[in-house]
Amino acid sequence: MDLHGIFPPVTTPFHGDDIDVRAFGQNLQRYMTTRLAGVVVLGSNGEAPYVGDQEAERLVAVAREHVPSDRRLIAGAGSESTRETIAAVKRAAGAGADVVLVRTPAYYKSQMTADVFVRHYTAVADAAPVPVLLYDAPAFTGLTLPVAAVTRLADHPNIIGLKESAPDIGLVADFVANTPGDFQVLVGSAPTLYASLCVGAIGGIVAIACVVPDLCVRLLTLVQEGRHAEALILQQQLTPLARSVTSVYGIAGLKAALDLAGYAGGIPRSPLGPASAQATDVIRTQLAALLAAAA
């Protein structure tokens, strides 16, 4: 299963407190007119923790209707227990996911050793009807998936890669260096996308790709073509907005940026709230500057 490319971790639009399936489909249709390799649904930016099991299954099924077979549909399917994670993985696969993105369990942080992770992911991968992508998201879980665990898990035939979301180039390089050549490392930090590609990452699952997908694909293409000076300039142009729609303003900021870019963004599900007027103004200015600079 080839995952080379750029994937947007798509947001979940809401109408009131209900999922807006129509808006979700419209966003996906627009993404499929670009050169994106596919999409990720039910990731952190898709507000997966706020989506119920039946809603999650429905979102994957709707996504499959809009994502053709030559693009990858990756679905988040993690939970705290191994049992519930396996159930979520099977639901996602049954609804049409090509790959499942499985976050690290993290509630009992002090007990999450390399051995625990290996047991957990091995059981999940053994039971999964589709390939598994490990998901390390320290900003949300408060822990990091050890390189030693990933090294062992990379030998499992149904674990095909890792999404590393920490902005740590050394860690990305370690994952690449300590796993087989066919183990695919993708990054989730857009500000470090260029550098990560330079140390061996094969693509990215980055929030800013939801807003300016073609520019993110252009960055990957420039690196693949060895045009590093141009790639570095584009990275520098992308970074201010990339920070605003993640670490600075969060999902509310990402959804505000989507509205400004002509997608269906809206507001997050409660208890999260919308972006402030000040945040939206900052994002508007950054988006305009990025589009002008990259034109």
C-alpha angles and dihedrals in degrees: 000000000000114000099173109140145046122309125186115220091225122219125236111240118215132203103203102319095328126091112261099224093179093055090045090055093047092054091050092049090055092048090054090061089065132070094259114140090227139294141277117223126190095022124137091281089050088063090241094170089060096049121090124228095257091045090050092052090049092050092053091048092050091047090052089055090059102034111076122222093257090063124067121247108202118187129196110235110163130136137166099258125054090231094055092042091056090049091051092048092052092048092051093047091047090053092054110274116153094200134013123223108212119194123210117266106243114166094102093043099170091057097048099105128163089261092053091051092048092051092046098048094040091056091046093048092046090055099037117108089205134039120287127229115198114229121209111185109163093171089065104028101037093228139079126231104243118243088228091060093047091049090057095041093050089073092063109105093222097048104083104172153323139262108214112194100178114104090235114127092185091056092049089050091050092052090050094046096047100047133068119275093254093054106105120220117195125180131224099196111090095191088062097037096109094047092046092053089051092057095048111281110144098211146323144262097205132164095224088063086071089064106032106016097162093055091052091050089048090056092053091047092051090054092047089052092049093245093139100158091057091043092053092051091050091048090054090050093050098046102078093054091039090058093046094054093049125021098016106043102005126203092338089058092048091051091048089052090050091054090050091049093052099258126119104267112147123156131314123258116270135301085040115073136207126280115272121250089251092052091048091052091052091049092047091054093046093048092050091048092049094050091047094048094046096045 
